[in-house]
Amino acid sequence: MEIIAFLSSHKVDANIVDTLENDELAFSSIQGTGMHRTESELLDKNVILQNHYGMHANYNLKNLNLGISYYKTQINGDYQKNIYTYNQFDFNGNTNQNFGMDYQYLYKNMNFFGEVARSENGGIAHVNGVMLGLDKTISASLLYRDYSKEYQSEYANAFAERSSQNEKGVYFGLEFTPNHKFKIKGYADHYDFPWLRFGVDAPTKGNDYLLQADYKINRATKMYVRYKSEIKEEQLAESLAIIGKRKDNFRFHINYKEGDNWAFANRFETTTINLGNQQEMGYMLYQDVKYKPLFSKITFSSRYVLFNTPTYDSRIYAYENDVLYGYSIPAYYGKGSKIYLVAKCNIIRNLDFWLRIAQTTYTDREVLKSGWDEINGNKMTELKLQLRYKF
């Protein structure tokens, strides 16, 4: 038997829209930028206190694992999100709580798992699946999910196409590993959105398919080729008609090392969008270089990337290295290039320093972003510095 409990209390930035009779603040959204540059941003700073507490109890019995969960959120303000038809089931108010049960059962070559949860308003969400070892070279997985439109959870991170609300779907995955050098894996995922969603005034559905082949050439070099196709119903802005939007991505990626200190990676990816009789195509190409000497206090990684995608619809995502605990998966879109360098230095025994500098250059525009973030020019530069001292 294992029991884990947690408690959190912290202030967050929020967009205040009114002050109620009991001096309680009404807010329409929580701000997550961390920016406090203008008078309005300063007025929104640390105005809402959030309290979170909960627990998870876990019990093991041979091949069976059972768990129960509970958490509650209390806000010293009244969340008043702008209500439209599509989001009328979203959380509003100042308190929410969730109850959940989960399980895992191992039987021979099968692993069954699942979870069901209920939010304070009565919304139900559940997911169930099984992973199978068909033989030494083939494994499969099957998962079914059903998240009602009424389910409310601010921190849910369930398996989903979009979110843990207003979605049903079936996922099937397969992996074939004939030897230690070669592997083929793929999946098919069908999903439905039973209720409306942002920008779409009707229930819709979609399908995702992926096929990837991995090959280990030698100890220093490995590569993979991936094809992904997504067909999702979208709504045309002009006619409001619901039609299928198809997005196809092809990727080639290779990693290779030179000795013990140098590592390189190359990726080429294309994307093709088909919506009705309209089509757009784009690509991204990058080169990574990493240097990690065995007995040096300094390491670095860098990337140079070229991208050309006509619109945001054909954007291509790629993970970027960042400072410690930093997380960056930007969307490359438009036409241009980007270069960045991340360096780490172990200054003394318990003191580490990180530096990240990046610059993006666009060749299809002369003004970047808008509002307070507007840049009059085609270059955008980012600089991060970080120090960590370990006690």
N, C-alpha and C positions, 0 to 999 in steps of 0.2 A: 504494500500500500504506500502510495506516495501522494502528498498533498503540497501543492504550490500555491501561494497567495501573493497578491501584489496590491500596491496602493500608490497612487500618483496624484499630485496636486500641482498644477502649474497654470500660469497666465498665458493667454495667447492673444494675438492681434485679431481684431474683428471689425467688420464694416458696420458701424452703429447707425441705425436708422431712426431710433426713437428712444425716449426715456419714459417708462411707464409710471403709473401713479405711486407705486411703492419704491420708486427710484431704481427699479430693475431696468437694465438696459436691454433693448431689443436690437438684434443684429441680423443681417441678411446673409452673411458669409464669414468664414474664418479665413484670414489672410495668412498665406504660408511663404511669402517671399522673403520675410525678414528685413525688408527695406523700410527705412524711416528717414526719407529724404525731404519730404514736403510736409506742409502743415496738416493736410488731411491724413497722411500716413502716420504722423506723430500723434494725431488725435486717436487713431485706431490702435496705438501701441499698448499691449498688455491690459486691455480693458475687460477681458472676460476670463473668469477663473473656471477651470475645468477640473473636476475631481473624478478619478477613475479608481475602481477597486473591484477585485474579483478573485476567483480561485479555480484551480483544476485539480481534481482528484483522480488518481489512476490506480487500477487494481489489476495485477497479473495472476493468472491461473493457468499454468502450463502453457498451452498454445493460444490461450484467449487473453486479450487485453481489453479492459473496459474502462471508460473514463466519463466523467461528468464535468461540465464547465458552467461557470456563472460569472458575469461581469455587469457592472452598472456604471453609467455615466451621469454625472450631475453637473449642470452648468448654472452659474449665477447670473444668468441672462436668459432672454427668451429668443430662441432661434426662429426667425420669421423669414424663411426662404420665399422668394417670389414664386407664387404658385401658378402653374400652367397645367393644361390637361395632361401632358406627358409625365410630369413629375409630382402629381398630386398625392402620390403614396409615399413620397420621401419623408424623412424625419423632420419634424418641426416641434418646437417646445423646449423644455429644459431638462428632461430626464429620459433615459432609455435604459433598458436592461435586457440581457440575453441569457437564455438557458440552453444548454447543449449536451448531447450525449454522443460519444464516439466509441468505435470498436475496431479491433483487428484480430483476425483469426487465421492461424496457420494450419493448413491441412495438406500433408504430403507436399506436392509441388505447387500448391495454390495459396495465395495470400489474399484473404477477403478483408475489406476495410470500408469504413463509412462514418458519416456523421449527420446528425439532425439537429437543428437549432430553431428556437422560437424567440422572436423579439417581443417587446412589451405590448405592442399593438396587436399581437396575434399572428403576425406573418411567420410563415414556415419556410425553411430552406433545408434541403438534404442532398447528400451526395453519397453514392455507393459504387464500389468497384471491386475488381479482382485482377490480380497479376498471376500469370501462369508461366511455369517453366515447362514448355512442351517437350523439349529434350535438351541436350547439352549445348545445342547451337541455336535454338529458337525460343524466344520468350514473347509473350503477348500480354496485353492489358486491355481491359474493358471498363468503362466508367459511365455512369448515368448521373445526371444532375438535374435538379428541379428547384429553382429559387423563385418563390412567388413574388409578384409585384409589390406586395405589402411588406415583405421582409425588410427590416431596417437594422443595419449594423455599420457603424462608422469605420470599424477597423477590420472588417472581414477581408480575407485574402484567399478566397476559395478558387478552385479551378473553374475558369470561365472564359468566354470569348470577350465579354465586356465587364461584367461586375457580378456580385452575389445577389442581384435583384433583377426580377423580370427576365429570367432566362431558363430554358430547358435545353438539354442536349445529350447526345450520345457520342462518346469518343472510343475509337478502337486503334490501338497501336501494336506494331509488330517489329521485332528486331531479330536479325539473322547474323550470326557470327561464325562463319565456317572455319576460320583459323585466327591466329593472334594478329594477323596483319590486315584482315579485311572484315568490314562490317557494313551491313545494309539495314537501315531502319526507316520506318515511315508511319504515318497515321492518317486517319480520316476522322473528321469531327463534323457532326451535323448539329445545328442549334436553331432554336426558335426564340423569338422575342414576343411573348403573348400580348404584351401591352405596347403602347406607343413609346418612342424614345426621342431624344433631342434631334430635331430636324427631320423626323419621319412620323407622319400622322396616321400610321396604321400598323398593325402587327406584321412582322416580317420574319424572314428566316435566312439561313446561309449555310455554306459548307466550306471547310478548310481541308486541303490535302497537302501532304508533305512527303517527299522521298529524298533520302540522303545516303550517299555511299562514302565510307571512310576507308582510307588506305594508308598503312604505315609502310613507307618505302624502306626506311632503315631506322637505326636508333636516333638519328639526327633529323629526319625529315618525315613529315606526315601531312596528309592533305585530305580534303573532302569536297564533294560536289553535291549541291542541294538544289532541288526544285520545289517550289511552294506555289500553290494555286488557291486563291480565295474567291468565292462567289457569294456576294451578299446583296440582299435587296436594299436599295436606297431610293430616296424620293427626289425627283427632278425639281429644281427650284422654279423653273418656268411653268411647267404644266401640272406639277404636283403628282404626276404619275409615278407609280412604284415599279421600278425595273431592276434587273440584276446587274450589279457592278462586278466585273471580274478583274482581279489583280494577279499577275503572274510574276514571280521572282525567280531568277536563276543566279546561283552563287558558286564561285570557285574560290577556295581558300587553301593556302599552303603555309605551313610553319617549318622552319629549318634553323639549325644551329651551326655555328662555326666555332669549334673548340668549346671551352668551358665558360667563356665570357660573353660571347655575342649570340643574340637570337634575333631572327627576322621573321616577318609575316607579310604575306601579300593577299589581297582580296580584290576580286572583281565581281560586281553584282549589277544585274540589270533588272528593270521593272517595266512592266507593260500594263496599262490600264485600258479597259474597254468598257464604255458606258454608252449604251445605245449605239449610235453610229459615230461616236467620238472615240478617238484613241490617242494616247500619249505614251511616250517611251522615255526612259531615263537610265542613267548608269552612275555607279560610284566605283572608284579605284583607289586603293591606298597601299602604302608601304610603311611597315612598322620596323623600328630598330630598337633593340634593348641591349644595354651594356651592364653587366653585373660581374665585376672582377671578384675573384675569390678572396683576396685579402685587402681590398680597398674599402674605405668608409663611404665612398660615393657610388651611387648607381643612377642610371637614367633610362628613360624610355621616350621615344619620339614617334611622331606619325606625320606623314604628308598625304593628303587626300585630295582627289579631284572628283567633282560631282557635277552632274548636269541633269536635272529633272525639271520639266516644264512648270509644274505647279506643286502645291503642298500635297495634293492627292497622290502624287507619284513619289513622295518622299521615301528615303531609304535610311533605316536606323543602323547604327553601329556603336558598340560599346567603346568608350575611351578610358584610358588610364587617368587617374586623378590622384589628389592628395589623400592621405590616410582618412578612411571613412567617407571619402567623397564618392559620388556615384554619378556617372554621366553617360547617358545613351541619347545623344542628340539626333534630331531628324535633319538629314542633309537634303535640302531642296533649293531650287533655283540653279544658277550656274556660277561656279567659282571653285575655290580651293581653300584648304585649311591646313595649318601646321601647328603642332604643339610640342612642348617639351616638358616632361615631368622629371625632376631630379630629387633625390633623397641623399641626405648627408648625416651620418652619425657623428655629431660634433664631439661629444664626449660619451662616456659610458652610458649614461641614462638620458641623454638629450639628443633628440632627432629633429631634423629640419627638412621640410618639403617645400618645393617650389614648382608651380605650374604656370606656364605662360603659353597662351594660344592666340593665334590671329586668323580670322576668316576674311577672305577677300572675295567679293562678289563682282562679277563682270556684267551682270544684267540689271543693275540698279545703282543709283547714286545716293539714295536715302535708305537707312536701315531702321527698322522698328518704328514706333510712333509714340506720341504723348511725351511723357517725361523721359522715356527711354530712347527717344529718337536720336539717331546719329546722322549728321550731315556729311555723308561720304560713303564709300563702298567697303571700308575696312572696319572690322570689329575686333578689339583686343581684350583679352581676359588675363588677369594676373591674380594668382592665389599664393599666399605664404602661410605656412603652418609650422608651429613648434610643439613638440611633445616632450614633457619631462616625466620620467617614470620614477616613482618613489620606491 
